[in-house]
Amino acid sequence: MGRILWTPCLREAVLYREEGGSLQCETCERRCLIPPGETGHCKTRINLEGKLYTLTYGDISSISANPIEKKPFYHFWPGSLALTVGSWSCNFDCPWCQNWEISKKPPKIGECEHLTPEAFLRLARAENCQGTSISFNEPTLMLEYSLDLFRLARRQGYYNTYVSNGYMTGEALELLAKAGLDAINIDVKGGETAVRKYCGADVEKVWRNAEKAKRLGIHVEITTLIIPKVNSDRETLMEIAENIVERLGPETPWHVTRYYPAYKALEVGLYPEATPLGILEEARQIGFRQGLNYVYLGNVPGHPGENTYCPRCGELLIARWGLQLTSYRLTADKCCPKCGEKIPIQGKSVKRGVLPG
């Protein structure tokens, strides 16, 4: 191993195998076949002297203490804070990426901003966080770091979350669940054709992982960034909603989120403005008509679609303004105070995060 490559962010990968003189990465469903001295599609795994190494073990590009609602998670530890980190690069090719400044840049070999799992949790404690989150860019690319962090965080009483495109291998997802992944928000970016065209991926594998995560006991929420002429047509929205109902259950939250042009969106001819509110509201109604109990609008602060209502009687249960809770009216056993309907909220509510209202 050359001296320039020595860095605390360089660690042997946990999932790979030898294949015809190259190494096949088994971290995500691209399953890149990587020749000696080369990297795969995401540029975060390198073949050195017959071993596959990650270049992003604790290589932190971004860090902040975020409300869990920012992920977004609306049915998991409402009002809590998660110390959130991201690294570099991505295994998808989305031209509209909202975090392109980090997701479209590979890690720099021989350089890193290293944060150990122990230091991460010391900072989480100092920031009064209740959990961890790996987000901003695709968290699966920090698999090895996630496993070490989640094990330690669980022992110390923190929850662990991912905000992901859902394209990890089944083996990687199983390792994450065993290490202590508690919740995952999966971004379903559209139907089969759009995901293949714009992301270079197979959306069926995303749905497979969403189902698998739920079977493994991981809390699952689904997000779709609604982009006009990419995934905003009625047929696509109905298909996504139907998949959530049939494969994950009607209690699974679906976040339909407003798109803003970013990265190469305009270069490739995507919609030049923010998603019209009417399209988002229609997507929400499609979700309800297909049988979902909880459909939320994102990136529209102050809209009633941010709130949680009882699916039986319509009572307002959790009110939100952007990332802030303004009221929380569930009973101690997480039921509607008006009709007694059980509401599927995981974890504790952190009421110190509620504003008077």
N, C-alpha and C positions, 0 to 999 in steps of 0.2 A: 504494500500500500504506500503510495507516494506521500511525502511529508505534507504536501499542500492539502491533502485530503484529511489529515488528522484534525478532528473537531469533536467536541462533546455531542454534536448533533448527528454524528455518524454512528449508526448502530446496525447490527445485522438484522435483516428483516425476519419476521416470524413465519411468513407464508410464501414459500417458493419451492421450486423443484428443478432439477437438471433435465434439460430436454435437448438432445442432439448437439451438445457443445455450447448451448446457450442456457440461460436461466429463465424459467417462466415464473413471472410474478403472479401470485394468487391472492393479492390484496383486494383487487377490484375485478369486475367482470370484463374488463378489457383483456385481462390475462396476457399481458405483453410478454413476448419472447425477446429477451434482452441479450445481445451478444456481449462478449468480453469488452470491458471498457466503456460500454454504452449505457444510456438510460432509456426508460420506457416512455410511453406517451406523456405521462404527467411530469417527467423529469425529476421525480423525487426518489427513484430507486435506481441504483447503479450496480453493475456487475463488476466486481473486483476480485481477481484471483480465485474465481470459482465460487464466490459467495455473493449474495445479494444484500446490499446495504440500503437503509433509508438515510436520506440526507436531511430529514426534517425532525429528528427526535428532539423535541423541545425547542425548535427554532421558531421563535415567536415573532410574527410580523405585526400583530395587533393584540391589545389586551384592554379590557374594561369590565367594570362591574355593571351588569345589565339587569333590568327587570326581566323576569322570566317571560313576561308578555311580549318582549321584543323578538323572541325566537321565531315564530310566536308559539307559546304554549298558553292556552287559556283554561285547560282542565288539569293542570299539573302545578302544584304548589303556588296557587295564585298569590300575588303580592310579594313574592320572594325575590331575592337577588342571586344571580349566578355569575361567578367570575368566569369571563369568557375570553378564550384565546383563539387566534387563527395563525396559520403558517403561510405557506406559499403554494401556488399552482392549483391545478384542478384536472380531473379526468374527463370533464365534459368540455364542449367547445362552444357553449352558448354565446352568441354575439351580443346579447343584451345584458351581460353580467353586471350586476349592481356593485360588486366588489372587485372589479377588474384590476384595480391597482395592485392587488396582491394575488388574485387568482390566476392572472395571466402572466405572472412572473415566476420563473423557476427559482429554486434556492440557489444561492451562490456557493459553489463548491469551495470548501476551505474557510468559509465565513459563516457565522451564525450568531443570533441573539438568543443564547441558551437560558432556559428557565427550568430548573429541576422540578419534579413533581412535589418534592418537599417544600421548595420555595413558593410554588404555586399555591399550596394550601396555607402557608403562612400568610400570603397576601390575601387569600380568600377570607381568612379569619380577621385580618386587619380591616378589610372592607365590609365586614358584617354580612358576608354572603352565606346563603344556605346550601349552595350547590356549585357544581362546575358545569361548564359548557364548552364544547369545541365547535366552532362555527366560523363565520366570515368567509373562509374558503372551504373546500370539501374536507371534512374532518377525517374521513377514511384514510387520507394520505398521512395522517399522524397516528396510524393504528398502534404502533409499538409504544408510543408515548401515552396514548389513551389507556392502554391496558395497565401500564404501571400507575398512572395517575388515578384511574378509577378504583383499582384495588386499595390504594392508600386512602383515597377519599372516603370510600365506603367504610373502612375501619374507623375513620374519624367522624363518621356521622353525616357526611355530605351526600346529597344526591348527585347523579351524573347524567348529562344530556348531550345529545348530538343534534345538529341541524345539518341535514345531509341530502344529497341527491339520490340516496338509496341504492347506489350501484356497487356496494361492496359484495364480495363473494359470500356465499352462505357460511363458509368456514370462518371468515372474518367476523360476521355477525354473531356466530356462536361464541367466539372468543370474547367479543365485547360484552355479551350478555353475562357470561360467566365471570368476567372481571368486575361487573357492577354497573353496566349501562341501564339506567332506569327509564329513560324516555328518549324518543327520537321524533323529530319533526322531519318528514320526508317531503321534498319538493317534487310533485308530479307535474312535469313541465308541459304536458299536452298529450295528444294521441300518438299512436304508433308512427305515423308519417312525419309529424312535426318533430318528435324527439329524435328520430333517425336523421332527419335533414339538418336540424339546427344544433343538436347536441352530440350526434354521432353515437347514439346509444339505443339500446333495446328497452322500451318502456315496460315490457312484460317482466323483465328481471327486477325492475323497481317494484312492481306490484308483488312479485314473489317475495321480495325482502320485507315489504310491509306486512304481508301475511305471516311470514316467519317470525318477525319481531314480536308480533302480537302473541303468537304461540309460545314464544320464549318468555313471556311475561313482561315485556317492555311496553310502556305506555306509548301509543302512537297517535300523532296528529298529522294531517295532510295539508300542504299548502300548494296553491297554484297561482303563480304570477300571471294574471290575465292580460294577454297581449293581443290587441285587435289583429285579426287576420292570421294569427298563429294558432291560438287555442280558444278563441272567444265565440266560435260558432256553437249553435245550440246542440248539435250532434256530439261534439267533443265534450262539452260541459256535461251533457247527460251521461255520456260514457264514463267520465271520471266519477260522477256522483254515484252511478250504478255500481261501479267497482268498489267504491268505499262501502256502500251498503251491503253488497253481497259478500265481499271478501274480508272486510274489517268490522262490519256491524254499523247500524244506524246511529249508535251513540258516539261514533268517532268524529271529532271535530274536523271540519273542512274550512280552511282559510282561503278566501278568494281575495287576492291582493292586487292593489293598483300598481301598474308598471309605469316607470318613467324611462324615457330613452337614455341609454348609457352605452359605453364602450363602442362597439361597431354597429349598433342598432340602425343608425341612419345610413351607414355605408351599404348595408345589405338590404335596404329598402323597407325596414320595419316601420311601424306606426310612429309618426314624428312627435306626438304629444302624449301626455299622460292618458291612461285609459279613462274614457268617459264614465262618469258615475253610473249612468244608466246601464251600461254593460255589466258592471259589478253587481248592481242590484238585481239584474235579471239572472246572473249566475247564482246568486244567493237563492232566489226563488226556485230556480231549477233544482238546486240541491234539496230544498224542502219538498218539492213535488216528487222527487225521486225517493223520498223516504228518510232523508237525514234529519236528525233532531237538532243539530247544532252546526250552523253555517255562519261564518264570520267574515266581515269586510276588513281588509287591512290597508294601511296607508291612507285612511280617510278619517282623521281624528275628529271625534265628536259625533260621528254617524251612529244611529241606533244599532246598526249592524255589528258594532263592536261589542255589544252587551250580550250577556247570557240570560235567556228567558226559559221559563219552565215549559217543556214540550207538551205537558198535559193541559195546564191552565193559562199559560201565557204570562205569568207573573215575572216581573223584572227581578232577577236574582243577583247578578253581578253587573255593576255598571262600570264602564271604562271610559277614559278619555285618553286616547293615544296609548301610552305605555303605563298609565297610572290607573289604579282602581279608585273609583269614587264612592262605591258602596258595595257591601258584601252581606247578603241577607240569608244565606243558607243556614240551616240549623246545625247544631253540633255534629249530628250524624249525616250531614250533607244532603238534606232533604229540602224541598220547597216548603217555606213556612205557611203557605196558603193551602196547598192540596196534599202535601206529604210525599210527592213524587221524589224518588231517589235520583240524585244528580251525580253522574259519574265524574267526580273530581278526585284526582289522585294526590296523595300527600297532604300536608298541612296548609292551611291558609295563614299568611303572615299579615295580620291585620294592622301592624304598624305602618304598612304600605298604603292604607286606605285614607284618602282625603275625606274630610267632612263633605257631605252632599246629600 
